[in-house]
Amino acid sequence: MRMLTDAGYLVVTEFDDHPAHFKMMQQGGDMSFLGVHALQTSTAAMAEILRPYNPEVAVFPNAVVSLPDIRNFTDPRRSRCFSAP
């Protein structure tokens, strides 16, 4: 993550699970939150849970109801990316 930030990238991680459910979070695994510029989650309730780890939290509600059928994973020159408005 340090290499990304040193190169000028804005690093945002998405997280939609309660951190208390993961033992690694109590053992220093919170670097996923502390080592990034901001967090993204899908509900206001989860944002409040994550805010103590990193105060920069944005809520993007789930908007994709279903995914299209997989059409191409064999051509490495093509990829698909999801983003929120």
Jmol script that loads the backbone (N, CA, C; Angstrom):
load data "model"
ATOM      1  N   MET A   1       0.817  -1.185   0.000  1.00  0.00           N
ATOM      2  CA  MET A   1       0.000   0.000   0.000  1.00  0.00           C
ATOM      3  C   MET A   1       0.864   1.253   0.000  1.00  0.00           C
ATOM      4  N   ARG A   2       1.983   1.165   0.693  1.00  0.00           N
ATOM      5  CA  ARG A   2       2.875   2.325   0.726  1.00  0.00           C
ATOM      6  C   ARG A   2       3.410   2.640  -0.665  1.00  0.00           C
ATOM      7  N   MET A   3       3.707   1.617  -1.453  1.00  0.00           N
ATOM      8  CA  MET A   3       4.192   1.851  -2.814  1.00  0.00           C
ATOM      9  C   MET A   3       3.127   2.575  -3.642  1.00  0.00           C
ATOM     10  N   LEU A   4       1.872   2.206  -3.452  1.00  0.00           N
ATOM     11  CA  LEU A   4       0.793   2.863  -4.195  1.00  0.00           C
ATOM     12  C   LEU A   4       0.654   4.329  -3.804  1.00  0.00           C
ATOM     13  N   THR A   5       0.649   4.592  -2.505  1.00  0.00           N
ATOM     14  CA  THR A   5       0.499   5.982  -2.071  1.00  0.00           C
ATOM     15  C   THR A   5       1.729   6.811  -2.438  1.00  0.00           C
ATOM     16  N   ASP A   6       2.909   6.216  -2.351  1.00  0.00           N
ATOM     17  CA  ASP A   6       4.120   6.930  -2.746  1.00  0.00           C
ATOM     18  C   ASP A   6       4.104   7.268  -4.235  1.00  0.00           C
ATOM     19  N   ALA A   7       3.428   6.429  -5.022  1.00  0.00           N
ATOM     20  CA  ALA A   7       3.328   6.672  -6.473  1.00  0.00           C
ATOM     21  C   ALA A   7       2.201   7.642  -6.806  1.00  0.00           C
ATOM     22  N   GLY A   8       1.491   8.117  -5.788  1.00  0.00           N
ATOM     23  CA  GLY A   8       0.457   9.108  -6.020  1.00  0.00           C
ATOM     24  C   GLY A   8      -0.950   8.569  -6.197  1.00  0.00           C
ATOM     25  N   TYR A   9      -1.141   7.271  -5.968  1.00  0.00           N
ATOM     26  CA  TYR A   9      -2.468   6.690  -6.102  1.00  0.00           C
ATOM     27  C   TYR A   9      -3.340   7.015  -4.892  1.00  0.00           C
ATOM     28  N   LEU A  10      -4.607   7.188  -5.134  1.00  0.00           N
ATOM     29  CA  LEU A  10      -5.589   7.303  -4.064  1.00  0.00           C
ATOM     30  C   LEU A  10      -6.072   5.887  -3.781  1.00  0.00           C
ATOM     31  N   VAL A  11      -5.930   5.418  -2.546  1.00  0.00           N
ATOM     32  CA  VAL A  11      -6.252   4.035  -2.208  1.00  0.00           C
ATOM     33  C   VAL A  11      -7.509   3.992  -1.344  1.00  0.00           C
ATOM     34  N   VAL A  12      -8.533   3.340  -1.873  1.00  0.00           N
ATOM     35  CA  VAL A  12      -9.814   3.188  -1.182  1.00  0.00           C
ATOM     36  C   VAL A  12     -10.116   1.707  -1.102  1.00  0.00           C
ATOM     37  N   THR A  13     -10.506   1.243   0.074  1.00  0.00           N
ATOM     38  CA  THR A  13     -10.890  -0.156   0.216  1.00  0.00           C
ATOM     39  C   THR A  13     -12.378  -0.252   0.483  1.00  0.00           C
ATOM     40  N   GLU A  14     -12.977  -1.315  -0.021  1.00  0.00           N
ATOM     41  CA  GLU A  14     -14.405  -1.571   0.177  1.00  0.00           C
ATOM     42  C   GLU A  14     -14.535  -2.648   1.242  1.00  0.00           C
ATOM     43  N   PHE A  15     -15.450  -2.430   2.188  1.00  0.00           N
ATOM     44  CA  PHE A  15     -15.638  -3.412   3.254  1.00  0.00           C
ATOM     45  C   PHE A  15     -17.093  -3.400   3.677  1.00  0.00           C
ATOM     46  N   ASP A  16     -17.721  -4.557   3.706  1.00  0.00           N
ATOM     47  CA  ASP A  16     -19.140  -4.644   4.051  1.00  0.00           C
ATOM     48  C   ASP A  16     -19.431  -5.665   5.147  1.00  0.00           C
ATOM     49  N   ASP A  17     -18.423  -6.034   5.901  1.00  0.00           N
ATOM     50  CA  ASP A  17     -18.607  -6.993   6.998  1.00  0.00           C
ATOM     51  C   ASP A  17     -18.158  -6.353   8.300  1.00  0.00           C
ATOM     52  N   HIS A  18     -18.756  -6.784   9.385  1.00  0.00           N
ATOM     53  CA  HIS A  18     -18.365  -6.258  10.696  1.00  0.00           C
ATOM     54  C   HIS A  18     -16.965  -6.756  11.029  1.00  0.00           C
ATOM     55  N   PRO A  19     -16.028  -5.868  11.299  1.00  0.00           N
ATOM     56  CA  PRO A  19     -14.650  -6.290  11.576  1.00  0.00           C
ATOM     57  C   PRO A  19     -14.521  -7.254  12.743  1.00  0.00           C
ATOM     58  N   ALA A  20     -15.442  -7.214  13.702  1.00  0.00           N
ATOM     59  CA  ALA A  20     -15.361  -8.106  14.861  1.00  0.00           C
ATOM     60  C   ALA A  20     -15.525  -9.572  14.480  1.00  0.00           C
ATOM     61  N   HIS A  21     -16.030  -9.845  13.296  1.00  0.00           N
ATOM     62  CA  HIS A  21     -16.207 -11.232  12.846  1.00  0.00           C
ATOM     63  C   HIS A  21     -14.902 -11.867  12.384  1.00  0.00           C
ATOM     64  N   PHE A  22     -13.834 -11.079  12.300  1.00  0.00           N
ATOM     65  CA  PHE A  22     -12.572 -11.569  11.780  1.00  0.00           C
ATOM     66  C   PHE A  22     -11.496 -11.494  12.854  1.00  0.00           C
ATOM     67  N   LYS A  23     -11.007 -12.656  13.267  1.00  0.00           N
ATOM     68  CA  LYS A  23      -9.999 -12.718  14.323  1.00  0.00           C
ATOM     69  C   LYS A  23      -8.753 -11.899  13.971  1.00  0.00           C
ATOM     70  N   MET A  24      -8.390 -11.881  12.692  1.00  0.00           N
ATOM     71  CA  MET A  24      -7.179 -11.143  12.286  1.00  0.00           C
ATOM     72  C   MET A  24      -7.285  -9.658  12.585  1.00  0.00           C
ATOM     73  N   MET A  25      -8.505  -9.118  12.648  1.00  0.00           N
ATOM     74  CA  MET A  25      -8.665  -7.692  12.941  1.00  0.00           C
ATOM     75  C   MET A  25      -8.204  -7.356  14.348  1.00  0.00           C
ATOM     76  N   GLN A  26      -8.335  -8.292  15.271  1.00  0.00           N
ATOM     77  CA  GLN A  26      -7.873  -8.071  16.633  1.00  0.00           C
ATOM     78  C   GLN A  26      -6.375  -8.323  16.762  1.00  0.00           C
ATOM     79  N   GLN A  27      -5.760  -8.816  15.687  1.00  0.00           N
ATOM     80  CA  GLN A  27      -4.329  -9.135  15.720  1.00  0.00           C
ATOM     81  C   GLN A  27      -3.544  -8.293  14.715  1.00  0.00           C
ATOM     82  N   GLY A  28      -3.963  -7.058  14.506  1.00  0.00           N
ATOM     83  CA  GLY A  28      -3.236  -6.177  13.599  1.00  0.00           C
ATOM     84  C   GLY A  28      -3.756  -6.178  12.176  1.00  0.00           C
ATOM     85  N   GLY A  29      -4.838  -6.871  11.892  1.00  0.00           N
ATOM     86  CA  GLY A  29      -5.393  -6.916  10.545  1.00  0.00           C
ATOM     87  C   GLY A  29      -6.100  -5.647  10.139  1.00  0.00           C
ATOM     88  N   ASP A  30      -6.186  -4.704  11.061  1.00  0.00           N
ATOM     89  CA  ASP A  30      -6.871  -3.451  10.742  1.00  0.00           C
ATOM     90  C   ASP A  30      -6.047  -2.553   9.823  1.00  0.00           C
ATOM     91  N   MET A  31      -4.884  -2.994   9.393  1.00  0.00           N
ATOM     92  CA  MET A  31      -4.087  -2.223   8.443  1.00  0.00           C
ATOM     93  C   MET A  31      -4.867  -2.024   7.140  1.00  0.00           C
ATOM     94  N   SER A  32      -5.804  -2.927   6.857  1.00  0.00           N
ATOM     95  CA  SER A  32      -6.655  -2.763   5.675  1.00  0.00           C
ATOM     96  C   SER A  32      -7.426  -1.456   5.743  1.00  0.00           C
ATOM     97  N   PHE A  33      -7.674  -0.971   6.935  1.00  0.00           N
ATOM     98  CA  PHE A  33      -8.413   0.274   7.135  1.00  0.00           C
ATOM     99  C   PHE A  33      -7.482   1.456   7.383  1.00  0.00           C
ATOM    100  N   LEU A  34      -6.445   1.210   8.139  1.00  0.00           N
ATOM    101  CA  LEU A  34      -5.533   2.289   8.529  1.00  0.00           C
ATOM    102  C   LEU A  34      -4.559   2.677   7.428  1.00  0.00           C
ATOM    103  N   GLY A  35      -4.256   1.745   6.543  1.00  0.00           N
ATOM    104  CA  GLY A  35      -3.249   1.984   5.520  1.00  0.00           C
ATOM    105  C   GLY A  35      -3.794   2.552   4.225  1.00  0.00           C
ATOM    106  N   VAL A  36      -5.054   2.925   4.197  1.00  0.00           N
ATOM    107  CA  VAL A  36      -5.669   3.465   2.983  1.00  0.00           C
ATOM    108  C   VAL A  36      -6.180   4.874   3.237  1.00  0.00           C
ATOM    109  N   HIS A  37      -6.459   5.596   2.178  1.00  0.00           N
ATOM    110  CA  HIS A  37      -6.966   6.954   2.313  1.00  0.00           C
ATOM    111  C   HIS A  37      -8.409   6.969   2.808  1.00  0.00           C
ATOM    112  N   ALA A  38      -9.221   6.012   2.333  1.00  0.00           N
ATOM    113  CA  ALA A  38     -10.646   6.035   2.669  1.00  0.00           C
ATOM    114  C   ALA A  38     -11.240   4.637   2.577  1.00  0.00           C
ATOM    115  N   LEU A  39     -12.425   4.505   3.166  1.00  0.00           N
ATOM    116  CA  LEU A  39     -13.180   3.254   3.134  1.00  0.00           C
ATOM    117  C   LEU A  39     -14.487   3.486   2.402  1.00  0.00           C
ATOM    118  N   GLN A  40     -14.961   2.447   1.757  1.00  0.00           N
ATOM    119  CA  GLN A  40     -16.258   2.472   1.086  1.00  0.00           C
ATOM    120  C   GLN A  40     -17.074   1.308   1.630  1.00  0.00           C
ATOM    121  N   THR A  41     -18.352   1.546   1.909  1.00  0.00           N
ATOM    122  CA  THR A  41     -19.247   0.505   2.381  1.00  0.00           C
ATOM    123  C   THR A  41     -20.640   0.771   1.826  1.00  0.00           C
ATOM    124  N   SER A  42     -21.584  -0.157   2.081  1.00  0.00           N
ATOM    125  CA  SER A  42     -22.884  -0.033   1.421  1.00  0.00           C
ATOM    126  C   SER A  42     -24.019   0.476   2.310  1.00  0.00           C
ATOM    127  N   THR A  43     -23.793   0.599   3.625  1.00  0.00           N
ATOM    128  CA  THR A  43     -24.871   1.078   4.497  1.00  0.00           C
ATOM    129  C   THR A  43     -24.332   2.099   5.504  1.00  0.00           C
ATOM    130  N   ALA A  44     -25.222   2.972   5.945  1.00  0.00           N
ATOM    131  CA  ALA A  44     -24.841   3.964   6.954  1.00  0.00           C
ATOM    132  C   ALA A  44     -24.456   3.289   8.267  1.00  0.00           C
ATOM    133  N   ALA A  45     -25.158   2.215   8.608  1.00  0.00           N
ATOM    134  CA  ALA A  45     -24.842   1.491   9.848  1.00  0.00           C
ATOM    135  C   ALA A  45     -23.419   0.934   9.801  1.00  0.00           C
ATOM    136  N   MET A  46     -23.028   0.353   8.665  1.00  0.00           N
ATOM    137  CA  MET A  46     -21.669  -0.179   8.544  1.00  0.00           C
ATOM    138  C   MET A  46     -20.645   0.954   8.528  1.00  0.00           C
ATOM    139  N   ALA A  47     -21.001   2.093   7.966  1.00  0.00           N
ATOM    140  CA  ALA A  47     -20.091   3.248   7.971  1.00  0.00           C
ATOM    141  C   ALA A  47     -19.762   3.657   9.402  1.00  0.00           C
ATOM    142  N   GLU A  48     -20.739   3.659  10.278  1.00  0.00           N
ATOM    143  CA  GLU A  48     -20.505   4.034  11.679  1.00  0.00           C
ATOM    144  C   GLU A  48     -19.603   3.024  12.377  1.00  0.00           C
ATOM    145  N   ILE A  49     -19.735   1.759  12.020  1.00  0.00           N
ATOM    146  CA  ILE A  49     -18.884   0.720  12.610  1.00  0.00           C
ATOM    147  C   ILE A  49     -17.438   0.883  12.136  1.00  0.00           C
ATOM    148  N   LEU A  50     -17.259   1.260  10.880  1.00  0.00           N
ATOM    149  CA  LEU A  50     -15.919   1.370  10.301  1.00  0.00           C
ATOM    150  C   LEU A  50     -15.227   2.694  10.604  1.00  0.00           C
ATOM    151  N   ARG A  51     -15.993   3.734  10.895  1.00  0.00           N
ATOM    152  CA  ARG A  51     -15.429   5.070  11.085  1.00  0.00           C
ATOM    153  C   ARG A  51     -14.328   5.132  12.154  1.00  0.00           C
ATOM    154  N   PRO A  52     -14.408   4.377  13.258  1.00  0.00           N
ATOM    155  CA  PRO A  52     -13.297   4.419  14.227  1.00  0.00           C
ATOM    156  C   PRO A  52     -11.961   3.921  13.648  1.00  0.00           C
ATOM    157  N   TYR A  53     -12.022   3.078  12.635  1.00  0.00           N
ATOM    158  CA  TYR A  53     -10.802   2.583  11.998  1.00  0.00           C
ATOM    159  C   TYR A  53     -10.203   3.610  11.048  1.00  0.00           C
ATOM    160  N   ASN A  54     -11.091   4.361  10.377  1.00  0.00           N
ATOM    161  CA  ASN A  54     -10.662   5.376   9.420  1.00  0.00           C
ATOM    162  C   ASN A  54     -11.825   6.353   9.270  1.00  0.00           C
ATOM    163  N   PRO A  55     -11.648   7.611   9.611  1.00  0.00           N
ATOM    164  CA  PRO A  55     -12.776   8.551   9.589  1.00  0.00           C
ATOM    165  C   PRO A  55     -13.287   8.888   8.189  1.00  0.00           C
ATOM    166  N   GLU A  56     -12.510   8.586   7.173  1.00  0.00           N
ATOM    167  CA  GLU A  56     -12.932   8.866   5.795  1.00  0.00           C
ATOM    168  C   GLU A  56     -13.713   7.681   5.249  1.00  0.00           C
ATOM    169  N   VAL A  57     -15.030   7.726   5.403  1.00  0.00           N
ATOM    170  CA  VAL A  57     -15.905   6.628   4.966  1.00  0.00           C
ATOM    171  C   VAL A  57     -16.988   7.189   4.059  1.00  0.00           C
ATOM    172  N   ALA A  58     -17.216   6.530   2.941  1.00  0.00           N
ATOM    173  CA  ALA A  58     -18.293   6.902   2.032  1.00  0.00           C
ATOM    174  C   ALA A  58     -19.244   5.716   1.889  1.00  0.00           C
ATOM    175  N   VAL A  59     -20.531   6.031   1.773  1.00  0.00           N
ATOM    176  CA  VAL A  59     -21.549   4.994   1.614  1.00  0.00           C
ATOM    177  C   VAL A  59     -22.034   5.011   0.170  1.00  0.00           C
ATOM    178  N   PHE A  60     -21.916   3.873  -0.495  1.00  0.00           N
ATOM    179  CA  PHE A  60     -22.453   3.660  -1.826  1.00  0.00           C
ATOM    180  C   PHE A  60     -23.395   2.464  -1.734  1.00  0.00           C
ATOM    181  N   PRO A  61     -24.703   2.705  -1.672  1.00  0.00           N
ATOM    182  CA  PRO A  61     -25.650   1.594  -1.533  1.00  0.00           C
ATOM    183  C   PRO A  61     -25.505   0.587  -2.674  1.00  0.00           C
ATOM    184  N   ASN A  62     -25.757  -0.679  -2.351  1.00  0.00           N
ATOM    185  CA  ASN A  62     -25.731  -1.709  -3.379  1.00  0.00           C
ATOM    186  C   ASN A  62     -26.717  -1.346  -4.482  1.00  0.00           C
ATOM    187  N   ALA A  63     -26.290  -1.436  -5.725  1.00  0.00           N
ATOM    188  CA  ALA A  63     -27.143  -1.046  -6.834  1.00  0.00           C
ATOM    189  C   ALA A  63     -27.230  -2.113  -7.920  1.00  0.00           C
ATOM    190  N   VAL A  64     -26.384  -3.113  -7.870  1.00  0.00           N
ATOM    191  CA  VAL A  64     -26.397  -4.159  -8.882  1.00  0.00           C
ATOM    192  C   VAL A  64     -27.235  -5.314  -8.356  1.00  0.00           C
ATOM    193  N   VAL A  65     -28.348  -5.574  -9.026  1.00  0.00           N
ATOM    194  CA  VAL A  65     -29.253  -6.640  -8.595  1.00  0.00           C
ATOM    195  C   VAL A  65     -28.740  -8.005  -9.045  1.00  0.00           C
ATOM    196  N   SER A  66     -28.219  -8.064 -10.252  1.00  0.00           N
ATOM    197  CA  SER A  66     -27.672  -9.324 -10.758  1.00  0.00           C
ATOM    198  C   SER A  66     -26.535  -9.018 -11.722  1.00  0.00           C
ATOM    199  N   LEU A  67     -25.644  -9.967 -11.865  1.00  0.00           N
ATOM    200  CA  LEU A  67     -24.502  -9.810 -12.759  1.00  0.00           C
ATOM    201  C   LEU A  67     -24.790 -10.511 -14.082  1.00  0.00           C
ATOM    202  N   PRO A  68     -24.274  -9.998 -15.177  1.00  0.00           N
ATOM    203  CA  PRO A  68     -24.456 -10.688 -16.452  1.00  0.00           C
ATOM    204  C   PRO A  68     -23.638 -11.975 -16.478  1.00  0.00           C
ATOM    205  N   ASP A  69     -23.982 -12.853 -17.398  1.00  0.00           N
ATOM    206  CA  ASP A  69     -23.208 -14.079 -17.561  1.00  0.00           C
ATOM    207  C   ASP A  69     -21.767 -13.732 -17.896  1.00  0.00           C
ATOM    208  N   ILE A  70     -20.847 -14.570 -17.449  1.00  0.00           N
ATOM    209  CA  ILE A  70     -19.432 -14.386 -17.747  1.00  0.00           C
ATOM    210  C   ILE A  70     -19.234 -14.571 -19.242  1.00  0.00           C
ATOM    211  N   ARG A  71     -18.601 -13.587 -19.871  1.00  0.00           N
ATOM    212  CA  ARG A  71     -18.376 -13.674 -21.307  1.00  0.00           C
ATOM    213  C   ARG A  71     -16.914 -13.855 -21.668  1.00  0.00           C
ATOM    214  N   ASN A  72     -15.994 -13.400 -20.819  1.00  0.00           N
ATOM    215  CA  ASN A  72     -14.594 -13.438 -21.236  1.00  0.00           C
ATOM    216  C   ASN A  72     -13.661 -13.374 -20.034  1.00  0.00           C
ATOM    217  N   PHE A  73     -13.044 -14.472 -19.729  1.00  0.00           N
ATOM    218  CA  PHE A  73     -11.940 -14.467 -18.769  1.00  0.00           C
ATOM    219  C   PHE A  73     -10.683 -15.034 -19.413  1.00  0.00           C
ATOM    220  N   THR A  74     -10.734 -15.308 -20.704  1.00  0.00           N
ATOM    221  CA  THR A  74      -9.592 -15.927 -21.370  1.00  0.00           C
ATOM    222  C   THR A  74      -8.676 -14.924 -22.045  1.00  0.00           C
ATOM    223  N   ASP A  75      -9.140 -13.697 -22.278  1.00  0.00           N
ATOM    224  CA  ASP A  75      -8.338 -12.686 -22.941  1.00  0.00           C
ATOM    225  C   ASP A  75      -7.839 -11.677 -21.906  1.00  0.00           C
ATOM    226  N   PRO A  76      -6.569 -11.738 -21.518  1.00  0.00           N
ATOM    227  CA  PRO A  76      -6.063 -10.851 -20.465  1.00  0.00           C
ATOM    228  C   PRO A  76      -6.015  -9.378 -20.879  1.00  0.00           C
ATOM    229  N   ARG A  77      -6.229  -9.082 -22.157  1.00  0.00           N
ATOM    230  CA  ARG A  77      -6.231  -7.683 -22.596  1.00  0.00           C
ATOM    231  C   ARG A  77      -7.552  -6.993 -22.282  1.00  0.00           C
ATOM    232  N   ARG A  78      -8.561  -7.764 -21.879  1.00  0.00           N
ATOM    233  CA  ARG A  78      -9.870  -7.195 -21.581  1.00  0.00           C
ATOM    234  C   ARG A  78     -10.211  -7.458 -20.129  1.00  0.00           C
ATOM    235  N   SER A  79     -10.787  -6.469 -19.480  1.00  0.00           N
ATOM    236  CA  SER A  79     -11.241  -6.661 -18.108  1.00  0.00           C
ATOM    237  C   SER A  79     -12.475  -5.804 -17.874  1.00  0.00           C
ATOM    238  N   ARG A  80     -13.194  -6.134 -16.831  1.00  0.00           N
ATOM    239  CA  ARG A  80     -14.404  -5.417 -16.483  1.00  0.00           C
ATOM    240  C   ARG A  80     -14.218  -4.862 -15.080  1.00  0.00           C
ATOM    241  N   CYS A  81     -14.688  -3.654 -14.860  1.00  0.00           N
ATOM    242  CA  CYS A  81     -14.530  -3.013 -13.562  1.00  0.00           C
ATOM    243  C   CYS A  81     -15.845  -2.396 -13.136  1.00  0.00           C
ATOM    244  N   PHE A  82     -16.206  -2.551 -11.871  1.00  0.00           N
ATOM    245  CA  PHE A  82     -17.391  -1.919 -11.308  1.00  0.00           C
ATOM    246  C   PHE A  82     -16.967  -0.647 -10.593  1.00  0.00           C
ATOM    247  N   SER A  83     -17.798   0.363 -10.690  1.00  0.00           N
ATOM    248  CA  SER A  83     -17.558   1.575  -9.923  1.00  0.00           C
ATOM    249  C   SER A  83     -18.884   2.210  -9.573  1.00  0.00           C
ATOM    250  N   ALA A  84     -18.876   2.983  -8.522  1.00  0.00           N
ATOM    251  CA  ALA A  84     -20.098   3.679  -8.096  1.00  0.00           C
ATOM    252  C   ALA A  84     -20.054   5.105  -8.614  1.00  0.00           C
ATOM    253  N   PRO A  85     -21.217   5.662  -8.877  1.00  0.00           N
ATOM    254  CA  PRO A  85     -21.236   7.042  -9.394  1.00  0.00           C
ATOM    255  C   PRO A  85     -20.712   8.038  -8.384  1.00  0.00           C
TER     256      PRO A  85
END
end "model"
wireframe off; spacefill off
backbone 0.3
color backbone group
